[in-house]
Amino acid sequence: MLNYMTSIKGEITDIVIEEMIGYYNSQRMKLYYLENEVSNIKNSSLPIRNTSRILRNLAERLLKEQQSVALNLSSMEY
């Protein structure tokens, strides 16, 4: 993957930087939507048991997304 990301001189190309920014923005939007889901659930009138289960599941998904973003961005740096 890194082979096509660098120029002949080994420099990161503008295309790669644009791809990284696009990827980062798409991951950020996913996190934004998950946070909105959590906020909507907190404000809804679901029974407490269901709400806590749903919030726990969303928190786990949010954590996985954050870890995925961090891992992918750090792997792009190398």
N, CA, C and O atoms as a Tripos MOL2 file, in Angstrom:
@<TRIPOS>MOLECULE
protein
  312   311    78     0     0
PROTEIN
NO_CHARGES

@<TRIPOS>ATOM
      1 N           0.8240   -1.1920    0.0000 N.3       1 MET1
      2 CA          0.0000    0.0000    0.0000 C.3       1 MET1
      3 C           0.8700    1.2570    0.0000 C.2       1 MET1
      4 O           0.5750    2.2280   -0.6970 O.2       1 MET1
      5 N           1.9260    1.2260    0.7770 N.am      2 LEU2
      6 CA          2.7810    2.4070    0.8420 C.3       2 LEU2
      7 C           3.5300    2.6440   -0.4580 C.2       2 LEU2
      8 O           3.9310    3.7730   -0.7410 O.2       2 LEU2
      9 N           3.7260    1.5960   -1.2580 N.am      3 ASN3
     10 CA          4.4520    1.7690   -2.5150 C.3       3 ASN3
     11 C           3.7550    2.7480   -3.4390 C.2       3 ASN3
     12 O           4.4080    3.6140   -4.0210 O.2       3 ASN3
     13 N           2.4460    2.6300   -3.5860 N.am      4 TYR4
     14 CA          1.7390    3.5380   -4.4830 C.3       4 TYR4
     15 C           1.5130    4.8980   -3.8470 C.2       4 TYR4
     16 O           1.1720    5.8570   -4.5390 O.2       4 TYR4
     17 N           1.7000    4.9920   -2.5380 N.am      5 MET5
     18 CA          1.4410    6.2450   -1.8340 C.3       5 MET5
     19 C           2.6060    7.2230   -1.9290 C.2       5 MET5
     20 O           2.4410    8.4070   -1.6330 O.2       5 MET5
     21 N           3.7600    6.7560   -2.3320 N.am      6 THR6
     22 CA          4.9270    7.6350   -2.3700 C.3       6 THR6
     23 C           5.3930    7.8300   -3.8080 C.2       6 THR6
     24 O           5.1650    6.9870   -4.6760 O.2       6 THR6
     25 N           6.0390    8.9410   -4.0330 N.am      7 SER7
     26 CA          6.5770    9.2220   -5.3640 C.3       7 SER7
     27 C           7.8890    8.4690   -5.5410 C.2       7 SER7
     28 O           8.3300    7.7400   -4.6520 O.2       7 SER7
     29 N           8.4990    8.6580   -6.6980 N.am      8 ILE8
     30 CA          9.7740    7.9960   -6.9770 C.3       8 ILE8
     31 C          10.8320    8.4200   -5.9610 C.2       8 ILE8
     32 O          11.6910    7.6190   -5.5900 O.2       8 ILE8
     33 N          10.7760    9.6560   -5.5170 N.am      9 LYS9
     34 CA         11.7400   10.1660   -4.5440 C.3       9 LYS9
     35 C          11.4150    9.7190   -3.1240 C.2       9 LYS9
     36 O          12.1760   10.0010   -2.1990 O.2       9 LYS9
     37 N          10.2990    9.0310   -2.9420 N.am     10 GLY10
     38 CA          9.9190    8.5830   -1.6080 C.3      10 GLY10
     39 C           9.1050    9.6020   -0.8390 C.2      10 GLY10
     40 O           8.8950    9.4500    0.3640 O.2      10 GLY10
     41 N           8.6430   10.6420   -1.5220 N.am     11 GLU11
     42 CA          7.8440   11.6640   -0.8520 C.3      11 GLU11
     43 C           6.3700   11.2960   -0.9310 C.2      11 GLU11
     44 O           5.9330   10.6630   -1.8920 O.2      11 GLU11
     45 N           5.6180   11.6840    0.0630 N.am     12 ILE12
     46 CA          4.1760   11.4560    0.0370 C.3      12 ILE12
     47 C           3.5670   12.4250   -0.9680 C.2      12 ILE12
     48 O           3.8690   13.6180   -0.9490 O.2      12 ILE12
     49 N           2.7130   11.9120   -1.8430 N.am     13 THR13
     50 CA          2.1260   12.7430   -2.8940 C.3      13 THR13
     51 C           0.8900   13.4780   -2.3930 C.2      13 THR13
     52 O           0.3170   13.1330   -1.3590 O.2      13 THR13
     53 N           0.4940   14.5010   -3.1480 N.am     14 ASP14
     54 CA         -0.7110   15.2670   -2.8110 C.3      14 ASP14
     55 C          -1.9520   14.3890   -2.8320 C.2      14 ASP14
     56 O          -2.8640   14.5710   -2.0250 O.2      14 ASP14
     57 N          -1.9840   13.4350   -3.7590 N.am     15 ILE15
     58 CA         -3.1370   12.5350   -3.8600 C.3      15 ILE15
     59 C          -3.2890   11.7340   -2.5780 C.2      15 ILE15
     60 O          -4.4000   11.5460   -2.0830 O.2      15 ILE15
     61 N          -2.1820   11.2700   -2.0510 N.am     16 VAL16
     62 CA         -2.2230   10.4900   -0.8160 C.3      16 VAL16
     63 C          -2.7060   11.3510    0.3380 C.2      16 VAL16
     64 O          -3.5090   10.9060    1.1590 O.2      16 VAL16
     65 N          -2.2260   12.5640    0.3990 N.am     17 ILE17
     66 CA         -2.6540   13.4640    1.4710 C.3      17 ILE17
     67 C          -4.1500   13.7140    1.3730 C.2      17 ILE17
     68 O          -4.8470   13.7230    2.3880 O.2      17 ILE17
     69 N          -4.6520   13.9180    0.1530 N.am     18 GLU18
     70 CA         -6.0940   14.1160   -0.0330 C.3      18 GLU18
     71 C          -6.8750   12.8750    0.3900 C.2      18 GLU18
     72 O          -7.9340   12.9870    1.0070 O.2      18 GLU18
     73 N          -6.3490   11.6810    0.0560 N.am     19 GLU19
     74 CA         -7.0100   10.4410    0.4600 C.3      19 GLU19
     75 C          -7.0280   10.3030    1.9780 C.2      19 GLU19
     76 O          -8.0330    9.8890    2.5560 O.2      19 GLU19
     77 N          -5.9200   10.6500    2.6190 N.am     20 MET20
     78 CA         -5.8520   10.5620    4.0820 C.3      20 MET20
     79 C          -6.8530   11.5230    4.7230 C.2      20 MET20
     80 O          -7.5250   11.1700    5.6920 O.2      20 MET20
     81 N          -6.9480   12.7310    4.1830 N.am     21 ILE21
     82 CA         -7.8950   13.7110    4.7140 C.3      21 ILE21
     83 C          -9.3240   13.2240    4.5070 C.2      21 ILE21
     84 O         -10.1550   13.3430    5.4070 O.2      21 ILE21
     85 N          -9.6160   12.6760    3.3290 N.am     22 GLY22
     86 CA        -10.9480   12.1360    3.0610 C.3      22 GLY22
     87 C         -11.2960   10.9930    3.9950 C.2      22 GLY22
     88 O         -12.4140   10.9100    4.5050 O.2      22 GLY22
     89 N         -10.3230   10.1040    4.2170 N.am     23 TYR23
     90 CA        -10.5520    8.9780    5.1300 C.3      23 TYR23
     91 C         -10.7960    9.4840    6.5470 C.2      23 TYR23
     92 O         -11.7180    9.0290    7.2250 O.2      23 TYR23
     93 N          -9.9750   10.4180    6.9860 N.am     24 TYR24
     94 CA        -10.1280   10.9820    8.3250 C.3      24 TYR24
     95 C         -11.5020   11.6210    8.4800 C.2      24 TYR24
     96 O         -12.1710   11.4140    9.4930 O.2      24 TYR24
     97 N         -11.9270   12.3920    7.4920 N.am     25 ASN25
     98 CA        -13.2340   13.0520    7.5640 C.3      25 ASN25
     99 C         -14.3760   12.0490    7.5940 C.2      25 ASN25
    100 O         -15.3500   12.2480    8.3200 O.2      25 ASN25
    101 N         -14.2740   10.9700    6.8150 N.am     26 SER26
    102 CA        -15.3460    9.9690    6.8270 C.3      26 SER26
    103 C         -15.4120    9.2670    8.1760 C.2      26 SER26
    104 O         -16.5020    8.9800    8.6720 O.2      26 SER26
    105 N         -14.2600    8.9890    8.7740 N.am     27 GLN27
    106 CA        -14.2520    8.3610   10.0990 C.3      27 GLN27
    107 C         -14.8080    9.3200   11.1430 C.2      27 GLN27
    108 O         -15.5270    8.9110   12.0540 O.2      27 GLN27
    109 N         -14.4710   10.5890   11.0030 N.am     28 ARG28
    110 CA        -14.9800   11.5900   11.9370 C.3      28 ARG28
    111 C         -16.4980   11.6980   11.8500 C.2      28 ARG28
    112 O         -17.1670   11.8730   12.8680 O.2      28 ARG28
    113 N         -17.0440   11.5930   10.6410 N.am     29 MET29
    114 CA        -18.4950   11.6390   10.4710 C.3      29 MET29
    115 C         -19.1580   10.4280   11.1110 C.2      29 MET29
    116 O         -20.2290   10.5550   11.7040 O.2      29 MET29
    117 N         -18.5380    9.2500   11.0000 N.am     30 LYS30
    118 CA        -19.0820    8.0560   11.6510 C.3      30 LYS30
    119 C         -19.1590    8.2720   13.1560 C.2      30 LYS30
    120 O         -20.1660    7.9550   13.7880 O.2      30 LYS30
    121 N         -18.0920    8.8120   13.7200 N.am     31 LEU31
    122 CA        -18.0750    9.0750   15.1600 C.3      31 LEU31
    123 C         -19.1340   10.1030   15.5330 C.2      31 LEU31
    124 O         -19.7810    9.9820   16.5740 O.2      31 LEU31
    125 N         -19.3110   11.1020   14.6980 N.am     32 TYR32
    126 CA        -20.3200   12.1290   14.9490 C.3      32 TYR32
    127 C         -21.7170   11.5080   14.9880 C.2      32 TYR32
    128 O         -22.5120   11.8220   15.8740 O.2      32 TYR32
    129 N         -22.0170   10.6250   14.0270 N.am     33 TYR33
    130 CA        -23.3330    9.9850   13.9940 C.3      33 TYR33
    131 C         -23.5450    9.0760   15.2010 C.2      33 TYR33
    132 O         -24.6480    9.0140   15.7440 O.2      33 TYR33
    133 N         -22.5010    8.3730   15.6220 N.am     34 LEU34
    134 CA        -22.6210    7.5340   16.8150 C.3      34 LEU34
    135 C         -22.8890    8.3860   18.0510 C.2      34 LEU34
    136 O         -23.7120    8.0260   18.8930 O.2      34 LEU34
    137 N         -22.1980    9.5080   18.1580 N.am     35 GLU35
    138 CA        -22.4310   10.4010   19.2980 C.3      35 GLU35
    139 C         -23.8550   10.9430   19.2860 C.2      35 GLU35
    140 O         -24.4780   11.0840   20.3390 O.2      35 GLU35
    141 N         -24.3720   11.2460   18.0980 N.am     36 ASN36
    142 CA        -25.7630   11.7030   18.0010 C.3      36 ASN36
    143 C         -26.7350   10.6140   18.4210 C.2      36 ASN36
    144 O         -27.7370   10.8970   19.0770 O.2      36 ASN36
    145 N         -26.4460    9.3620   18.0460 N.am     37 GLU37
    146 CA        -27.2960    8.2520   18.4690 C.3      37 GLU37
    147 C         -27.3410    8.1620   19.9890 C.2      37 GLU37
    148 O         -28.4070    7.9900   20.5810 O.2      37 GLU37
    149 N         -26.1730    8.2790   20.6100 N.am     38 VAL38
    150 CA        -26.1100    8.2230   22.0720 C.3      38 VAL38
    151 C         -26.9300    9.3520   22.6740 C.2      38 VAL38
    152 O         -27.6850    9.1380   23.6220 O.2      38 VAL38
    153 N         -26.7870   10.5290   22.1390 N.am     39 SER39
    154 CA        -27.5350   11.6790   22.6480 C.3      39 SER39
    155 C         -29.0340   11.4790   22.4840 C.2      39 SER39
    156 O         -29.8010   11.7870   23.3960 O.2      39 SER39
    157 N         -29.4580   10.9700   21.3420 N.am     40 ASN40
    158 CA        -30.8850   10.7210   21.1150 C.3      40 ASN40
    159 C         -31.4330    9.6650   22.0620 C.2      40 ASN40
    160 O         -32.5580    9.7810   22.5490 O.2      40 ASN40
    161 N         -30.6450    8.6460   22.3190 N.am     41 ILE41
    162 CA        -31.0940    7.5930   23.2330 C.3      41 ILE41
    163 C         -31.2200    8.1370   24.6460 C.2      41 ILE41
    164 O         -32.1720    7.8170   25.3580 O.2      41 ILE41
    165 N         -30.2630    8.9560   25.0490 N.am     42 LYS42
    166 CA        -30.3330    9.5510   26.3890 C.3      42 LYS42
    167 C         -31.5970   10.3870   26.5470 C.2      42 LYS42
    168 O         -32.1860   10.4280   27.6280 O.2      42 LYS42
    169 N         -32.0080   11.0460   25.4850 N.am     43 ASN43
    170 CA        -33.1710   11.9270   25.5460 C.3      43 ASN43
    171 C         -34.4930   11.2110   25.2700 C.2      43 ASN43
    172 O         -35.5590   11.8140   25.3880 O.2      43 ASN43
    173 N         -34.4300    9.9440   24.9090 N.am     44 SER44
    174 CA        -35.6650    9.2150   24.5990 C.3      44 SER44
    175 C         -36.2970    8.6770   25.8760 C.2      44 SER44
    176 O         -35.7280    8.7840   26.9610 O.2      44 SER44
    177 N         -37.4730    8.1030   25.7280 N.am     45 SER45
    178 CA        -38.1960    7.5880   26.8940 C.3      45 SER45
    179 C         -38.1900    6.0650   26.9330 C.2      45 SER45
    180 O         -39.1590    5.4580   27.3900 O.2      45 SER45
    181 N         -37.1280    5.4460   26.4680 N.am     46 LEU46
    182 CA        -37.0190    3.9940   26.5260 C.3      46 LEU46
    183 C         -36.8820    3.5370   27.9740 C.2      46 LEU46
    184 O         -36.3940    4.2870   28.8200 O.2      46 LEU46
    185 N         -37.3090    2.3170   28.2580 N.am     47 PRO47
    186 CA        -37.0930    1.7940   29.6140 C.3      47 PRO47
    187 C         -35.6080    1.8140   29.9700 C.2      47 PRO47
    188 O         -34.7450    1.6770   29.1030 O.2      47 PRO47
    189 N         -35.3340    1.9830   31.2300 N.am     48 ILE48
    190 CA        -33.9440    2.1420   31.6800 C.3      48 ILE48
    191 C         -33.0830    0.9440   31.2830 C.2      48 ILE48
    192 O         -31.9410    1.1210   30.8590 O.2      48 ILE48
    193 N         -33.6100   -0.2610   31.4140 N.am     49 ARG49
    194 CA        -32.8140   -1.4480   31.0960 C.3      49 ARG49
    195 C         -32.3870   -1.4320   29.6300 C.2      49 ARG49
    196 O         -31.2180   -1.6650   29.3210 O.2      49 ARG49
    197 N         -33.3180   -1.1600   28.7360 N.am     50 ASN50
    198 CA        -32.9810   -1.1230   27.3130 C.3      50 ASN50
    199 C         -32.0120    0.0100   27.0000 C.2      50 ASN50
    200 O         -31.0890   -0.1590   26.2030 O.2      50 ASN50
    201 N         -32.2160    1.1340   27.6090 N.am     51 THR51
    202 CA        -31.3430    2.2790   27.3640 C.3      51 THR51
    203 C         -29.9160    1.9730   27.7830 C.2      51 THR51
    204 O         -28.9790    2.2810   27.0450 O.2      51 THR51
    205 N         -29.7330    1.3800   28.9400 N.am     52 SER52
    206 CA        -28.3700    1.0940   29.3980 C.3      52 SER52
    207 C         -27.6910    0.0830   28.4840 C.2      52 SER52
    208 O         -26.4970    0.2030   28.2100 O.2      52 SER52
    209 N         -28.4320   -0.9060   28.0120 N.am     53 ARG53
    210 CA        -27.8580   -1.8990   27.0960 C.3      53 ARG53
    211 C         -27.4810   -1.2370   25.7740 C.2      53 ARG53
    212 O         -26.3950   -1.4730   25.2440 O.2      53 ARG53
    213 N         -28.3670   -0.4210   25.2530 N.am     54 ILE54
    214 CA        -28.1030    0.2600   23.9810 C.3      54 ILE54
    215 C         -26.9250    1.2190   24.1200 C.2      54 ILE54
    216 O         -26.0710    1.2880   23.2350 O.2      54 ILE54
    217 N         -26.8750    1.9520   25.2170 N.am     55 LEU55
    218 CA        -25.7550    2.8750   25.4420 C.3      55 LEU55
    219 C         -24.4360    2.1210   25.5520 C.2      55 LEU55
    220 O         -23.4160    2.5710   25.0300 O.2      55 LEU55
    221 N         -24.4550    0.9850   26.2240 N.am     56 ARG56
    222 CA        -23.2340    0.1860   26.3520 C.3      56 ARG56
    223 C         -22.7770   -0.2890   24.9700 C.2      56 ARG56
    224 O         -21.5890   -0.2310   24.6520 O.2      56 ARG56
    225 N         -23.7200   -0.7570   24.1530 N.am     57 ASN57
    226 CA        -23.3740   -1.2050   22.7980 C.3      57 ASN57
    227 C         -22.8260   -0.0580   21.9540 C.2      57 ASN57
    228 O         -21.8450   -0.2280   21.2310 O.2      57 ASN57
    229 N         -23.4560    1.1020   22.0470 N.am     58 LEU58
    230 CA        -22.9740    2.2570   21.2840 C.3      58 LEU58
    231 C         -21.6040    2.7150   21.7640 C.2      58 LEU58
    232 O         -20.7550    3.1000   20.9600 O.2      58 LEU58
    233 N         -21.3900    2.6720   23.0730 N.am     59 ALA59
    234 CA        -20.0810    3.0560   23.6080 C.3      59 ALA59
    235 C         -19.0050    2.1110   23.0960 C.2      59 ALA59
    236 O         -17.9000    2.5440   22.7700 O.2      59 ALA59
    237 N         -19.3200    0.8240   23.0230 N.am     60 GLU60
    238 CA        -18.3590   -0.1430   22.4960 C.3      60 GLU60
    239 C         -18.0790    0.1200   21.0170 C.2      60 GLU60
    240 O         -16.9280    0.0640   20.5840 O.2      60 GLU60
    241 N         -19.1270    0.4070   20.2440 N.am     61 ARG61
    242 CA        -18.9390    0.7210   18.8250 C.3      61 ARG61
    243 C         -18.1100    1.9850   18.6490 C.2      61 ARG61
    244 O         -17.2420    2.0480   17.7790 O.2      61 ARG61
    245 N         -18.3780    2.9840   19.4700 N.am     62 LEU62
    246 CA        -17.6380    4.2400   19.3970 C.3      62 LEU62
    247 C         -16.1640    4.0120   19.7100 C.2      62 LEU62
    248 O         -15.2920    4.5460   19.0250 O.2      62 LEU62
    249 N         -15.8880    3.2240   20.7360 N.am     63 LEU63
    250 CA        -14.5090    2.9190   21.0960 C.3      63 LEU63
    251 C         -13.8060    2.1860   19.9540 C.2      63 LEU63
    252 O         -12.6620    2.5040   19.6270 O.2      63 LEU63
    253 N         -14.4780    1.2120   19.3470 N.am     64 LYS64
    254 CA        -13.8770    0.4740   18.2320 C.3      64 LYS64
    255 C         -13.5910    1.3980   17.0530 C.2      64 LYS64
    256 O         -12.5430    1.2890   16.4160 O.2      64 LYS64
    257 N         -14.5170    2.3060   16.7630 N.am     65 GLU65
    258 CA        -14.3040    3.2570   15.6650 C.3      65 GLU65
    259 C         -13.1110    4.1610   15.9580 C.2      65 GLU65
    260 O         -12.2920    4.4180   15.0750 O.2      65 GLU65
    261 N         -13.0130    4.6450   17.1990 N.am     66 GLN66
    262 CA        -11.8980    5.5220   17.5580 C.3      66 GLN66
    263 C         -10.5740    4.7810   17.4410 C.2      66 GLN66
    264 O          -9.5960    5.3320   16.9360 O.2      66 GLN66
    265 N         -10.5380    3.5360   17.9030 N.am     67 GLN67
    266 CA         -9.3140    2.7490   17.8130 C.3      67 GLN67
    267 C          -8.9570    2.4730   16.3600 C.2      67 GLN67
    268 O          -7.7850    2.5040   15.9860 O.2      67 GLN67
    269 N          -9.9710    2.2040   15.5420 N.am     68 SER68
    270 CA         -9.7400    1.9470   14.1240 C.3      68 SER68
    271 C          -9.1660    3.1810   13.4320 C.2      68 SER68
    272 O          -8.2280    3.0780   12.6410 O.2      68 SER68
    273 N          -9.7280    4.3360   13.7310 N.am     69 VAL69
    274 CA         -9.2290    5.5840   13.1410 C.3      69 VAL69
    275 C          -7.7850    5.8130   13.5570 C.2      69 VAL69
    276 O          -6.9360    6.1190   12.7200 O.2      69 VAL69
    277 N          -7.5060    5.6670   14.8360 N.am     70 ALA70
    278 CA         -6.1500    5.8990   15.3340 C.3      70 ALA70
    279 C          -5.1620    4.9220   14.7080 C.2      70 ALA70
    280 O          -4.0640    5.3150   14.3140 O.2      70 ALA70
    281 N          -5.5430    3.6580   14.6150 N.am     71 LEU71
    282 CA         -4.6590    2.6510   14.0380 C.3      71 LEU71
    283 C          -4.3960    2.9250   12.5640 C.2      71 LEU71
    284 O          -3.2550    2.8550   12.1080 O.2      71 LEU71
    285 N          -5.4530    3.2370   11.8210 N.am     72 ASN72
    286 CA         -5.2860    3.4890   10.3900 C.3      72 ASN72
    287 C          -4.4770    4.7500   10.1220 C.2      72 ASN72
    288 O          -3.6520    4.7750    9.2080 O.2      72 ASN72
    289 N          -4.7020    5.7880   10.9020 N.am     73 LEU73
    290 CA         -3.9200    7.0100   10.7060 C.3      73 LEU73
    291 C          -2.4660    6.7980   11.0840 C.2      73 LEU73
    292 O          -1.5730    7.3060   10.4050 O.2      73 LEU73
    293 N          -2.2100    6.0540   12.1590 N.am     74 SER74
    294 CA         -0.8210    5.8270   12.5480 C.3      74 SER74
    295 C          -0.1140    4.9320   11.5390 C.2      74 SER74
    296 O           1.0820    5.1020   11.3010 O.2      74 SER74
    297 N          -0.8340    3.9790   10.9390 N.am     75 SER75
    298 CA         -0.1930    3.1320    9.9300 C.3      75 SER75
    299 C           0.0880    3.9100    8.6520 C.2      75 SER75
    300 O           1.0160    3.5670    7.9190 O.2      75 SER75
    301 N          -0.6920    4.9470    8.3680 N.am     76 MET76
    302 CA         -0.4410    5.7690    7.1800 C.3      76 MET76
    303 C           0.7870    6.6410    7.3610 C.2      76 MET76
    304 O           1.4140    7.0460    6.3820 O.2      76 MET76
    305 N           1.1330    6.9310    8.6020 N.am     77 GLU77
    306 CA          2.3010    7.7780    8.8520 C.3      77 GLU77
    307 C           3.5930    7.0600    8.5150 C.2      77 GLU77
    308 O           4.6040    7.7090    8.2450 O.2      77 GLU77
    309 N           3.5830    5.7360    8.5260 N.am     78 TYR78
    310 CA          4.8070    4.9790    8.2810 C.3      78 TYR78
    311 C           4.8360    4.4870    6.9060 C.2      78 TYR78
    312 O           5.7940    3.8230    6.5070 O.2      78 TYR78
@<TRIPOS>BOND
     1     1     2 1
     2     2     3 1
     3     3     4 2
     4     3     5 am
     5     5     6 1
     6     6     7 1
     7     7     8 2
     8     7     9 am
     9     9    10 1
    10    10    11 1
    11    11    12 2
    12    11    13 am
    13    13    14 1
    14    14    15 1
    15    15    16 2
    16    15    17 am
    17    17    18 1
    18    18    19 1
    19    19    20 2
    20    19    21 am
    21    21    22 1
    22    22    23 1
    23    23    24 2
    24    23    25 am
    25    25    26 1
    26    26    27 1
    27    27    28 2
    28    27    29 am
    29    29    30 1
    30    30    31 1
    31    31    32 2
    32    31    33 am
    33    33    34 1
    34    34    35 1
    35    35    36 2
    36    35    37 am
    37    37    38 1
    38    38    39 1
    39    39    40 2
    40    39    41 am
    41    41    42 1
    42    42    43 1
    43    43    44 2
    44    43    45 am
    45    45    46 1
    46    46    47 1
    47    47    48 2
    48    47    49 am
    49    49    50 1
    50    50    51 1
    51    51    52 2
    52    51    53 am
    53    53    54 1
    54    54    55 1
    55    55    56 2
    56    55    57 am
    57    57    58 1
    58    58    59 1
    59    59    60 2
    60    59    61 am
    61    61    62 1
    62    62    63 1
    63    63    64 2
    64    63    65 am
    65    65    66 1
    66    66    67 1
    67    67    68 2
    68    67    69 am
    69    69    70 1
    70    70    71 1
    71    71    72 2
    72    71    73 am
    73    73    74 1
    74    74    75 1
    75    75    76 2
    76    75    77 am
    77    77    78 1
    78    78    79 1
    79    79    80 2
    80    79    81 am
    81    81    82 1
    82    82    83 1
    83    83    84 2
    84    83    85 am
    85    85    86 1
    86    86    87 1
    87    87    88 2
    88    87    89 am
    89    89    90 1
    90    90    91 1
    91    91    92 2
    92    91    93 am
    93    93    94 1
    94    94    95 1
    95    95    96 2
    96    95    97 am
    97    97    98 1
    98    98    99 1
    99    99   100 2
   100    99   101 am
   101   101   102 1
   102   102   103 1
   103   103   104 2
   104   103   105 am
   105   105   106 1
   106   106   107 1
   107   107   108 2
   108   107   109 am
   109   109   110 1
   110   110   111 1
   111   111   112 2
   112   111   113 am
   113   113   114 1
   114   114   115 1
   115   115   116 2
   116   115   117 am
   117   117   118 1
   118   118   119 1
   119   119   120 2
   120   119   121 am
   121   121   122 1
   122   122   123 1
   123   123   124 2
   124   123   125 am
   125   125   126 1
   126   126   127 1
   127   127   128 2
   128   127   129 am
   129   129   130 1
   130   130   131 1
   131   131   132 2
   132   131   133 am
   133   133   134 1
   134   134   135 1
   135   135   136 2
   136   135   137 am
   137   137   138 1
   138   138   139 1
   139   139   140 2
   140   139   141 am
   141   141   142 1
   142   142   143 1
   143   143   144 2
   144   143   145 am
   145   145   146 1
   146   146   147 1
   147   147   148 2
   148   147   149 am
   149   149   150 1
   150   150   151 1
   151   151   152 2
   152   151   153 am
   153   153   154 1
   154   154   155 1
   155   155   156 2
   156   155   157 am
   157   157   158 1
   158   158   159 1
   159   159   160 2
   160   159   161 am
   161   161   162 1
   162   162   163 1
   163   163   164 2
   164   163   165 am
   165   165   166 1
   166   166   167 1
   167   167   168 2
   168   167   169 am
   169   169   170 1
   170   170   171 1
   171   171   172 2
   172   171   173 am
   173   173   174 1
   174   174   175 1
   175   175   176 2
   176   175   177 am
   177   177   178 1
   178   178   179 1
   179   179   180 2
   180   179   181 am
   181   181   182 1
   182   182   183 1
   183   183   184 2
   184   183   185 am
   185   185   186 1
   186   186   187 1
   187   187   188 2
   188   187   189 am
   189   189   190 1
   190   190   191 1
   191   191   192 2
   192   191   193 am
   193   193   194 1
   194   194   195 1
   195   195   196 2
   196   195   197 am
   197   197   198 1
   198   198   199 1
   199   199   200 2
   200   199   201 am
   201   201   202 1
   202   202   203 1
   203   203   204 2
   204   203   205 am
   205   205   206 1
   206   206   207 1
   207   207   208 2
   208   207   209 am
   209   209   210 1
   210   210   211 1
   211   211   212 2
   212   211   213 am
   213   213   214 1
   214   214   215 1
   215   215   216 2
   216   215   217 am
   217   217   218 1
   218   218   219 1
   219   219   220 2
   220   219   221 am
   221   221   222 1
   222   222   223 1
   223   223   224 2
   224   223   225 am
   225   225   226 1
   226   226   227 1
   227   227   228 2
   228   227   229 am
   229   229   230 1
   230   230   231 1
   231   231   232 2
   232   231   233 am
   233   233   234 1
   234   234   235 1
   235   235   236 2
   236   235   237 am
   237   237   238 1
   238   238   239 1
   239   239   240 2
   240   239   241 am
   241   241   242 1
   242   242   243 1
   243   243   244 2
   244   243   245 am
   245   245   246 1
   246   246   247 1
   247   247   248 2
   248   247   249 am
   249   249   250 1
   250   250   251 1
   251   251   252 2
   252   251   253 am
   253   253   254 1
   254   254   255 1
   255   255   256 2
   256   255   257 am
   257   257   258 1
   258   258   259 1
   259   259   260 2
   260   259   261 am
   261   261   262 1
   262   262   263 1
   263   263   264 2
   264   263   265 am
   265   265   266 1
   266   266   267 1
   267   267   268 2
   268   267   269 am
   269   269   270 1
   270   270   271 1
   271   271   272 2
   272   271   273 am
   273   273   274 1
   274   274   275 1
   275   275   276 2
   276   275   277 am
   277   277   278 1
   278   278   279 1
   279   279   280 2
   280   279   281 am
   281   281   282 1
   282   282   283 1
   283   283   284 2
   284   283   285 am
   285   285   286 1
   286   286   287 1
   287   287   288 2
   288   287   289 am
   289   289   290 1
   290   290   291 1
   291   291   292 2
   292   291   293 am
   293   293   294 1
   294   294   295 1
   295   295   296 2
   296   295   297 am
   297   297   298 1
   298   298   299 1
   299   299   300 2
   300   299   301 am
   301   301   302 1
   302   302   303 1
   303   303   304 2
   304   303   305 am
   305   305   306 1
   306   306   307 1
   307   307   308 2
   308   307   309 am
   309   309   310 1
   310   310   311 1
   311   311   312 2
@<TRIPOS>SUBSTRUCTURE
     1 MET1         2 RESIDUE 1 A MET
     2 LEU2         6 RESIDUE 1 A LEU
     3 ASN3        10 RESIDUE 1 A ASN
     4 TYR4        14 RESIDUE 1 A TYR
     5 MET5        18 RESIDUE 1 A MET
     6 THR6        22 RESIDUE 1 A THR
     7 SER7        26 RESIDUE 1 A SER
     8 ILE8        30 RESIDUE 1 A ILE
     9 LYS9        34 RESIDUE 1 A LYS
    10 GLY10       38 RESIDUE 1 A GLY
    11 GLU11       42 RESIDUE 1 A GLU
    12 ILE12       46 RESIDUE 1 A ILE
    13 THR13       50 RESIDUE 1 A THR
    14 ASP14       54 RESIDUE 1 A ASP
    15 ILE15       58 RESIDUE 1 A ILE
    16 VAL16       62 RESIDUE 1 A VAL
    17 ILE17       66 RESIDUE 1 A ILE
    18 GLU18       70 RESIDUE 1 A GLU
    19 GLU19       74 RESIDUE 1 A GLU
    20 MET20       78 RESIDUE 1 A MET
    21 ILE21       82 RESIDUE 1 A ILE
    22 GLY22       86 RESIDUE 1 A GLY
    23 TYR23       90 RESIDUE 1 A TYR
    24 TYR24       94 RESIDUE 1 A TYR
    25 ASN25       98 RESIDUE 1 A ASN
    26 SER26      102 RESIDUE 1 A SER
    27 GLN27      106 RESIDUE 1 A GLN
    28 ARG28      110 RESIDUE 1 A ARG
    29 MET29      114 RESIDUE 1 A MET
    30 LYS30      118 RESIDUE 1 A LYS
    31 LEU31      122 RESIDUE 1 A LEU
    32 TYR32      126 RESIDUE 1 A TYR
    33 TYR33      130 RESIDUE 1 A TYR
    34 LEU34      134 RESIDUE 1 A LEU
    35 GLU35      138 RESIDUE 1 A GLU
    36 ASN36      142 RESIDUE 1 A ASN
    37 GLU37      146 RESIDUE 1 A GLU
    38 VAL38      150 RESIDUE 1 A VAL
    39 SER39      154 RESIDUE 1 A SER
    40 ASN40      158 RESIDUE 1 A ASN
    41 ILE41      162 RESIDUE 1 A ILE
    42 LYS42      166 RESIDUE 1 A LYS
    43 ASN43      170 RESIDUE 1 A ASN
    44 SER44      174 RESIDUE 1 A SER
    45 SER45      178 RESIDUE 1 A SER
    46 LEU46      182 RESIDUE 1 A LEU
    47 PRO47      186 RESIDUE 1 A PRO
    48 ILE48      190 RESIDUE 1 A ILE
    49 ARG49      194 RESIDUE 1 A ARG
    50 ASN50      198 RESIDUE 1 A ASN
    51 THR51      202 RESIDUE 1 A THR
    52 SER52      206 RESIDUE 1 A SER
    53 ARG53      210 RESIDUE 1 A ARG
    54 ILE54      214 RESIDUE 1 A ILE
    55 LEU55      218 RESIDUE 1 A LEU
    56 ARG56      222 RESIDUE 1 A ARG
    57 ASN57      226 RESIDUE 1 A ASN
    58 LEU58      230 RESIDUE 1 A LEU
    59 ALA59      234 RESIDUE 1 A ALA
    60 GLU60      238 RESIDUE 1 A GLU
    61 ARG61      242 RESIDUE 1 A ARG
    62 LEU62      246 RESIDUE 1 A LEU
    63 LEU63      250 RESIDUE 1 A LEU
    64 LYS64      254 RESIDUE 1 A LYS
    65 GLU65      258 RESIDUE 1 A GLU
    66 GLN66      262 RESIDUE 1 A GLN
    67 GLN67      266 RESIDUE 1 A GLN
    68 SER68      270 RESIDUE 1 A SER
    69 VAL69      274 RESIDUE 1 A VAL
    70 ALA70      278 RESIDUE 1 A ALA
    71 LEU71      282 RESIDUE 1 A LEU
    72 ASN72      286 RESIDUE 1 A ASN
    73 LEU73      290 RESIDUE 1 A LEU
    74 SER74      294 RESIDUE 1 A SER
    75 SER75      298 RESIDUE 1 A SER
    76 MET76      302 RESIDUE 1 A MET
    77 GLU77      306 RESIDUE 1 A GLU
    78 TYR78      310 RESIDUE 1 A TYR
